[in-house]
Amino acid sequence: MYGSKFKKLISKQNLFAFVRTYGCQQNVSDSEKIKGLLLNMGCSFVKEKKDADIIVFNTCAVRENAEFRVLGNIGMLKDLKKQNPKLIIAICGCMTQQYSAREKIKSMFPFVDIIIGTDFIDDLRELIFKVFVKKYNISGEFNNNFIEKYLNKKLDENLTVHRDSKIKAFVPIMNGCDNFCSYCIVPYVRGREISRKPEAIKEEIENLIDRGYKSITLLGQNVNSYGKNLNGGMNFTELLREITKKKGDYWIRFMTSHPKDITKELIEEIAFNDKICKHIHLPFQSGSNRILKKMNRQYTREKYISIVEYARNKIPDISLTSDVIVGFPSESYYDFKQTISLVKLIGFSSLFTFIYSKREGTPAAKMKDLISHEEKSKRLDELLKLQREISSEFCSKFVGKKERVLLEEGHKNGLKFAKTNQNITVFLENYNDDYKDKFCNVKFTGHKRQGLTGIIQNR
Ligand code: SF4
């Protein structure tokens, strides 16, 4: 009902929308659905908030800093709203799944029109329509002052996705998480784990490949537990096998893996299946068994090392990346040194490092956190310095070699760039549009802090 009615009205008004995404790839993927929905409603997109009639912020709740940034950015919309009282502002995503954050937004920013939870994207159309008809005096039918929807429900499989890229796509294969790591807010805001049906995933991926997509990343908070709640469904390895039956020239990536659920079967599939990239993002979070227990990660340092040994044995050129938390409550310097020693032992190609961020509502938020911020920063610096040396050594091994890479859209540091199969960034010394959106061969000429440098030699 709202779709066609809104489309007609919107077309008359010629409305422009702006969508900003905070946080992880899952949110990027959700934003693509939001954009698809706005497009279907007849909106066009603008790059600047000041030019928009509808502004949507898709928020992140994983770290306190991300929330502060969102709140600051919502505050800055006040002036835009003054200039254009018809401006429609919608806030959605993980942050709005939390009662405290919703209350904060409502009390601090009464000019926000819509607050909506992660699973209600398909209802955004209806909610925007309700605000729209009121603001534009189209009908007196609706009189909500403030609209919010935030409970969990099943995701709509039929949402149209508006993808920003023509070659790279993110495909969520599941939503939510059952793991309850003690520091993490995700299970509370994204809800319990739900896997999408394999047929729907397969159809979406085959369609993307037919349309020329070359790099497809399967997304889930813990992809290794895919299928657990599907009666008689597939596990993750079987899903990978099934989707890579599709003929074509493409790479499949996935994230995130959990060390407690990754299987030998999966590692063997990565080794033998040439459509699957030789890269695993496997967060270890801490090198100390004592801290891992307090984090409720459900594996030990020894188990993590044994997985890596198995993976390296089967896939000698595998690239491993990871997430690490520094300064978890009660982390001693000895615990931290265990993290340092694990990082040295494994030799990750890159690391995503975080200072522990307290999230209200999680078990870790109740733990005594006596480590000063200064000490946490010192530990982070030590870890970063070590990782810089390791990444540099890792990249130096490629210099002089030649490899097939996928050219990326856009620029990084003013340069065109590509990604290797192992997900290493290559800054290109030569480029012309003939190479655009294609796989090509690159000779690596050197390495710098953020990756490799290279020359395209042919396609
Ligand atoms: S696996 Fe742990 S860290 Fe990852 S989303 Fe689930 S609870 Fe959070």
Boltz pocket constraint, residues with backbone or C-beta under 6 A from the ligand:
constraints:
  - pocket:
      binder: B
      contacts: [[A, 177], [A, 178], [A, 179], [A, 180], [A, 181], [A, 184], [A, 185], [A, 186], [A, 187], [A, 221], [A, 222], [A, 258]]
      max_distance: 6.0
